[in-house]
């Protein structure tokens, strides 16, 4: 899913990200998401900044 949120990769700085909604949409329109950088393949949490090698919520696995 391509979501325009202004985020950039926390590892390389690229703005070319694949984004995954990982929670339901709240009443205020907010939802949690994870990003995967198309440049360096880093998978990370949108707000917390945590980097994942594997992710059960998105099904991401590092090659």
N, C-alpha and C positions, 0 to 999 in steps of 0.2 A: 504494500500500500504506500503510495507517495503522499506524505503529509507535509505541508509547508509550515514549519514551526520556527525556522531560524536557527535550529540546532546545527552544530558541527561536531565532527568526530573528536572525541576526547584524546585520541592518540595521534592522529595526523592532521586534524583541522579541516578535512574535506567536508563540504556541505552536501555531497552526493550520497545520500543515505536511503536505505530501505527501512521503513518504519512499520511496527506491529503494535496494534492496540492490544493491551493485555488485561484490561479491566472493562467493566461496564461503564457506560457514560453516566456520570452523576447528574443531579438536577441542575447544577450550574454549568453543565456542558463539559466539565473536565473529565479526562480519562488518562490512565497511566499508559505509557508506551515504552517500547524498547526500539533501539535503532541498530542497524548493521551497516557499517561503512562499506560502500562499493569499491573504495580505493584500497583499504588495507584489511578488510574483513573483520574489523573489531566490532564485537556485539556488546552493547552497553545499555544501561538503564537511563532513561531520559532525564530524570530528576536527581537520582541518587549518585549517578556517575560510576556505578559499579560495572566492571567489565566481566563478561562471562565467557568461559570456554565452551560450555554447553548450557542450554536453557530449556527447561521443561515447558515453560509458558509459550515459547515461540517455536520450539523444535530445532533451534540452532545448535550446530555442532561444528567445532573447529576442525578443518581438514588436516 
